[in-house]
């Protein structure tokens, strides 16, 4: 029994260690979410030595600021809630800029994320406070997740496209920015090396 408890504790400790080791290996990507190379310099904010993903570090603070501003400054009357609900969808229109690849310019990318962040904040507040059936509220919150997921998918496709157009043709085992990260993932057995790499 004692041996089982010791093994269980060791297993839990090992899982925690592996969890932190994994994020330590990915450290260069945790804030930027893009390969750390010149090609992606327009996709990140440069703050000192840190690179922060424009999408995440514009979208999420905007959502938070929108929700906070509404709760502090706006009366949550039925009329206001319905107006916020319908207005939120107008703020989602810049998603089409992402879909059609028109956010290559940093300025448009930032404006797009701010607009979508405001729309998300409006939709969250109106969904929570409108007198709707619980199933409708859940459906609307799932819709928000779908929108955020779609944006993340578009971004991932964009990264892949840019990497494939590079001289390293998307091979992160050869790319000078990604190779050190990949080497650590292989070394710590989070990824398995393919024979052709």
Number of C-alpha atoms within 10 A of each C-alpha: 6 7 8 9 10 11 12 12 12 12 12 12 12 12 12 12 11 15 11 12 16 16 12 15 20 18 13 19 18 14 17 23 21 22 19 16 11 9 12 15 16 15 23 21 18 14 8 6 6 11 20 20 21 20 22 17 17 21 23 18 14 21 23 14 14 21 20 14 12 16 12 9 8 11 11 16 11 13 11 13 22 17 13 21 21 14 15 22 15 13 20 19 14 19 21 12 14 20 14 9 14 14 20 13 11 15 10 15 21 17 15 24 27 24 22 27 28 26 25 29 27 24 26 21 19 25 22 15 14 17 12 12 9 11 9 12 18 14 13 16 17 12 13 17 13 12 16 16 12 15 18 14 12 16 18 14 12 16 17 14 13 14 19 13 10 13 9 13 14 17 14 18 16 14 18 13 16 20 14 16 20 21 16 17 19 13 13 14 12 14 12 11 14 6 5 4 8
